[in-house]
Amino acid sequence: MTGTSLRSMNRRGFLVAGAAAAGTVSMPWVAGAQAKVIKVGLPTILSGRVAQLGTSSRNAALLEVEKVNAAGGLAGRTIELVIRDTKGQPQEAARVARELVNSDGCELLIDAEASTGAFAVHEVARDLGILCVHTNSETSSLSADPKLKLANAFRCARQGIHDSVVGGTYAAEIANAKNLTRWATCSPDYAYGRDTTAEFVMYLKQFAPKVEVISEAWPKIFQPDYTESITKILQAKPQALYSCLWGGDLTSFIDQAAIYALFTQMQFYAVNMADYTALTAVKNLPAGIQSGNRYIKTFPATPENAAWGDAYKAKYGEYPTNWSWQNALAVNFLAEAAKKAGSADGKKIAEALRGLSIKSPFGADGTVTMRAEDQTIVGYAVGWGTTIPKEPYVPEMKSVPWQRIFELEAEWKKSKGFA
Amino acid sequence: MKSPALRDALFGLVAFLVLAALPLLTTSSALIDFVIRCAALGLFATSLNLLVGYGGMVSFGHGLFFGMGAYSFGIIMQRTGMPIPLAILLTMAVAAMVALAVGAICVRLKEIYFAFVTLAFQMLVHSMIIAWVPVTGGDQGLRGGIPRPSFLGINLADQKQLYLFSAALLVLGLLAMRHIVSSPFGYTLRMVRDNPTRAGFLGVDVYRTRLTAFVLAGVFASLGGVVMSLFVSGAYPEFAFWTMSGEAVFIVMLGGTVAFLGPMVGTVLLLLLNDFVTRVAEHHGLVLGAVILLFALGLRKGLLDFVMDWREARRTRAQAGSAGKDKMAAADKMERVAT
């Protein structure tokens, strides 16, 4: 290597470092402007395996912010979303969340992180006292465990336990009617998979006491090959199979299991099937898969919900995901709370959020409530139905009245020592 | 031996004073967070360099000790609430014991086998963290925050004080490691790296030397983990995942293995790049990849090594007029490895 080329490389290195340094130094300056604009930080996953979900969160939030701003913003202040990638790493989530508040001057946080990241951001919210709405973590303990409770942190997302109550009830009804007693499970081997499956089985057995689980397969998360699990299930010859695999894992599993004609031999209950990303990714979607609703524009079957799904599709060229409606709803909640409080101040919004019910296309009865006691949403649409391989994908969804969900949830909380 | 140690200590003191003065000059919390993260990753990467640069042992499982540090510290604080300094010492002791057990098996192995078995141990620990839910919280991590009771008038719940504390740990950790590599043990380690057979014939216990280095590296990596767990107020399985080890290897490559502060420079560089690039670009992986290519193919060494070599080459060239050319060639050769 010659002297000149060495020196030019060095200069290039300095340029990169210099640019980066300039970026860091200019951060406080960037944060300087405030006035009429209110910055809302949105850390989410924009790279890696779940990037698609993170992107759909961002899209939905932007869509709603546009509407809120057109209607006058948060108590007269225009919302500016500051969106950052956290790569799905908790330490990055913590860092980015802190930076959004401390350097970018964000006054509110919409935490569109998956579970571990959400717990990391939760700690940042504890440290900084900023109003934070978790929008994608479905882990029940985030809001159910009183040890984790923060006055300034809310959850605007499904909760695992609600899904399990509805899923277990729905499956038990069919199990009783068709005398399906031999069940197998196949779920990803991590906390979400283990907990959700255990809760589903608990309610299934409670409502259909004859049911027994004769085989359990626990593939690793993001596993590319499911042959081992599939043959294990086939050998056990169950009448029905439950799975909470999700995203790419679920679609790979279905594609591979279809080769073994698994779906002609047993009923399949996949809680995460009815999300457009999963429905459209499977090459030959077998008819008759039972699924929970993630996001589907036909459930709730209201013109508002259909219009929202179509508006999203018109803007972004694809249907929204489960993460989309949760983020959209979070923006709606903030807007309504700010209106009620007459202020965009985090503390006042938090006060207004507690117990707030708002009209929403995603509500089971047209409204969704931010329950005051544990600061998490209830009353959202949650149901199960049978999928077909083309639109509307799930022609009919069945639900469980929320009153019933509350009763069972209260029992569950007691059993966990949360209440 | 006395004066270099004194010089290092003075250098450390000045570095600490500069860091301590930083919050007086700026109100940027981002800068403060940045330095805390630098302290965590800098300790971690420099400890890896004890193995890579000075010991010639490329470990792909060093994240094990980083994760171990974060988890042990977090669990101790959540369950016992003992004073923080005591918890840190206990964490380092736990890391030392684990490193002793893992090292006893690994350091006998050569190169690729060493790399792979360390990786295997790391994945074992990672799986244990995921599986041992009642203690570690499984894949959700240690939740509920890490309590930070005040000690000696220091309140780590305050970000500024945490900053000073992290900076102090960083400087002390680096000084200790610097002391280790410039001690007779450090030179024995280099000898073992360069020619284990010869070292053996000279009466050096090669196995014990490598094992000691492995344990020391593990202990300092766990200290990095402690700082990180204080920063995020939690511990997550990602800390013990192979990508964490990969990050440390990446940092060492970026900064350099020869100069003692190479990994520290690498840490600053990586974090700056990371923070800056994720801020402006969506495909940051592409940019980081391009940068590492630039270093691997362009500089062919870490940044600090490159700068040092370049300076050295220039100085020798300047002297070349009077002293002749053979010296320059010799100097060039000498600078290739950590000395």
Interface residues (C-beta under 8 A of the other chain):
Chain A: M1 L6 M9 N10 R12 G13 V16 A17 A19 A20 A21 G23 T24 M27 P28 L46 S47 R84 D85 K87 Q89 P90 Q91 E92 A94 R95 V96 R98 E99 N102 S103 S115 T116 F119 A120 H122 E123 V124 R126 D127 T139 S141 D145 K147 L148 Y190 A191 Y192
Chain B: T26 T27 S28 S29 A30 L31 D33 F34 R37 I130 V133 G138 D139 Q140 G141 R143 G144 G145 A157 Q159 M228 F231 V232 S233 G234 Y236 P237 E238 F239 L269 L272 L273 D275 F276 V277 T278 R279 V280 E282 H283 H284 G285 V291 L294 G298 L299 R300 L303 F306 V307 W310
